Amino acid sequence: MKTIIGLISACLLISIQDIAACTSIIISGKVTPDGRPLMWKHRDTETPFNHMAFFNDGKYSFLGLVNSNTTSSDVWTGSNEAGFCIMNTASFNLKDDDVKEMDHEGSLMRKALNICKTVLDFEHFLDTLARPMRVEANFGVIDAYGGAAYFETKNDRYFKKDVNDEKLAPNGYLIYTNFSFEGQKDKGLGYIRYDTATAIFLKMQHEGYTPQRILQEASRSFYNSQLDIDLKNEQQSPNRTSGWFVEQDMIPRSESTAAIVIQGVKPGTNPELTTLWTALGYPPTSIAIPLWVKMGENQPKLVIYDKKIKTAPLCLYASQLKDKVYSLHRGNGQKYLNWKLLWNNEGTGYIQELQKTEDKVFDIFNSQIPSWEKKGLNIVDVQEVYNRVIPAIENAYGQCMKQ
């Protein structure tokens, strides 16, 4: 126990840069149970609130994750009607110049969603951008034709990493956090999170990669690979002591504001079936809702901007519960979570209670997929299912708020 406490204390030496961090994966359709590629982004940012927005002002209409506290139209994950999808993670070891004005990643992704149909289109898009590009990021992209790749991108060039390359991705996927493999060695951030995610996805492959497992087993994992501690393991859980724990280098952290798994389509399938499983707000206290570009402006009210609360309701609900979990605000208190509120032996933690409802959401929507694959996405059917599940989600949050 003394050794564990000592290691935990060392984790309190936190980099300020670590606030602008994300964890991600692209999984080729070659290794998923249904042949559909998967793209996951677990977003960490200083901006606490975000929502989903529909755009129809370019070549392709699209859905994108945007910040709620700004009028900027920058997009931080998205998918368009052609089945082209994009995300990013910040990199901190690629930049090798003195360019000052940076952070154009959100603008770049918005432009790409407007005009790109394929991974090759995105590559050409990068080729045609003026230099410096004013970015330092790992951009992940998939399309409706089997394309899947990361682009480690800096001001003057990029390095393409093809997820379908068996030599590069022998397990059928690539994981990225906040460093680039072509960047300066041992610089950057997220190395322990990278190892943590690697362990999680290796274990997950035995049961098969699905959006549900990724959100529940990765975005809600409380495993630290360096300490080899998993808070969900009763033998390692601090429940028997104070219930508090440090969340350093785990995937979900206090600055985690969304998790999205984009489920692409098999080649030859209508790209309108591309699905964005979206958990807004702190992922451990959020519930994933599937979204489709074809629904246009008629996205469920839980994920779109509400002027009264100045964000999406789902983001607010999840954030309110997160505030209870992170209730210490002195010194380094913001890095301590009250684990008993999230997960406990009685089965009444927020994760445990909310996942019961989320499981039902997955079951209901997944039961519709065979029909939609044959006949196309039925907007009326989707709306009817939303009308069934949204009250259940709101009720689940109402119950948790009373605890």
Secondary structure as UniProt FT lines:
FT   HELIX           2..10
FT   TURN            11..12
FT   HELIX           16..19
FT   STRAND          22..27
FT   HELIX           29..31
FT   TURN            33..34
FT   STRAND          38..44
FT   STRAND          50..55
FT   STRAND          62..67
FT   STRAND          77..80
FT   TURN            81..82
FT   STRAND          85..90
FT   HELIX           105..115
FT   HELIX           119..128
FT   STRAND          137..142
FT   TURN            144..145
FT   STRAND          148..153
FT   STRAND          158..162
FT   TURN            163..164
FT   TURN            166..168
FT   TURN            170..171
FT   STRAND          173..176
FT   TURN            181..182
FT   TURN            185..186
FT   HELIX           191..204
FT   TURN            205..207
FT   HELIX           211..217
FT   TURN            218..220
FT   STRAND          223..224
FT   TURN            225..228
FT   STRAND          229..230
FT   TURN            231..232
FT   TURN            234..236
FT   HELIX           238..240
FT   TURN            241..242
FT   STRAND          244..246
FT   TURN            248..249
FT   TURN            254..255
FT   STRAND          256..263
FT   TURN            267..268
FT   HELIX           271..273
FT   STRAND          275..280
FT   HELIX           283..285
FT   STRAND          289..291
FT   HELIX           293..295
FT   TURN            296..297
FT   TURN            301..303
FT   TURN            307..310
FT   HELIX           313..325
FT   TURN            331..332
FT   HELIX           333..335
FT   STRAND          336..338
FT   HELIX           339..342
FT   TURN            345..346
FT   HELIX           350..366
FT   TURN            367..368
FT   HELIX           369..375
FT   HELIX           379..402
//
